[in-house]
């Protein structure tokens, strides 16, 4: 009996959305802090996911952050990076 597409290596954006990733990263960040483990990387990833959700990409998969990165690379050198 074949399993869902996620068991076959393909996870559609409707299953693993940025909102889901943001929630997981929030949990990982909080658990890291509670356990005294360095939380800088998960916190940064959570902030990126939060910004992408704020920009309307919450229902897409994590690769939607590429759209945010495209915007920031088009800024002129020395310009402040836009914050949500």
Secondary structure, DSSP 8 states (H G I E B T S, - for coil): ----GGGGT---TTTS-HHHHHHHHHHHHHHHHHHT---HHHHHHHHHHHHHIIIIITTS-GGGHHHHHHHHHTS-TT------
